[in-house]
Amino acid sequence: LSLKRIRHALLGPPFTHVGGSDYSRYLGSSSVGDIPDAYRRAAHQLWIDYERSWRPLGLPLVINTMGWVTGLGFLLLQDII
């Protein structure tokens, strides 16, 4: 899971704007369904990073979710919101 400050519009296909993240958390698995608690903790830690670093600057937070919106994915999305 990662947090990245966007400094300009990202136009074009994804491979044209690949870059590192400003903050990230390692989950330990490629499937969130296997580690929902680690996902929740990582999302919470990234929120803390945002609150500390960017919110005081008035920068908005836009969340790009994984698109899994049923079952466990829906519950995780609710937890993050």
C-alpha positions in Angstrom: 0.0 0.0 0.0 1.4 3.4 -0.8 0.8 7.1 -0.6 2.1 9.4 -3.3 1.9 13.2 -3.7 0.6 14.0 -7.2 2.3 17.2 -8.5 0.8 17.3 -12.0 -1.9 15.7 -14.1 -1.3 12.0 -14.9 -2.4 11.8 -18.5 -1.7 8.8 -20.7 -1.4 5.1 -20.0 -0.1 3.9 -16.6 3.4 3.0 -17.9 4.0 6.7 -18.8 3.9 7.9 -15.2 5.5 5.2 -13.2 7.3 6.5 -10.1 8.1 5.8 -6.5 5.9 6.5 -3.6 6.4 9.0 -0.8 5.2 6.6 1.9 4.5 2.9 1.7 3.7 -0.1 3.9 4.6 -3.7 3.1 1.7 -6.1 3.5 3.4 -9.4 3.3 1.1 -11.0 0.7 -0.1 -10.3 -2.8 -3.7 -11.1 -1.8 -5.4 -8.7 0.5 -8.0 -11.4 1.2 -5.4 -13.4 3.0 -4.3 -10.5 5.4 -7.2 -8.1 5.9 -6.0 -7.0 9.3 -2.5 -6.1 7.9 -4.3 -4.1 5.2 -6.4 -2.2 7.7 -3.2 -1.4 9.8 -1.3 -0.3 6.7 -4.1 2.0 5.6 -4.3 3.5 9.0 -0.6 4.1 9.1 -0.7 5.8 5.7 -3.6 8.0 7.0 -1.3 9.0 9.9 1.5 9.9 7.4 -1.0 12.0 5.4 -2.3 13.8 8.5 1.2 14.6 9.7 2.8 15.6 6.4 0.2 16.9 3.8 -3.0 17.8 5.5 -1.4 20.8 7.2 -0.5 22.0 3.7 -4.1 21.8 2.6 -3.4 19.0 0.1 -6.4 16.8 -0.6 -6.3 13.0 -0.3 -7.6 10.9 -3.2 -7.8 7.2 -2.7 -7.4 4.8 -5.6 -9.0 1.6 -4.3 -8.4 -1.9 -5.6 -11.8 -2.1 -7.1 -12.9 -5.0 -4.9 -16.3 -3.8 -3.7 -18.2 -7.0 -2.6 -17.8 -9.2 0.4 -14.6 -8.7 2.3 -13.5 -5.9 -0.2 -16.6 -4.0 0.7 -15.9 -4.4 4.5 -12.3 -3.2 4.0 -13.5 -0.2 2.0 -15.9 0.7 4.8 -13.2 0.4 7.4 -10.9 2.8 5.4 -13.6 5.3 4.9 
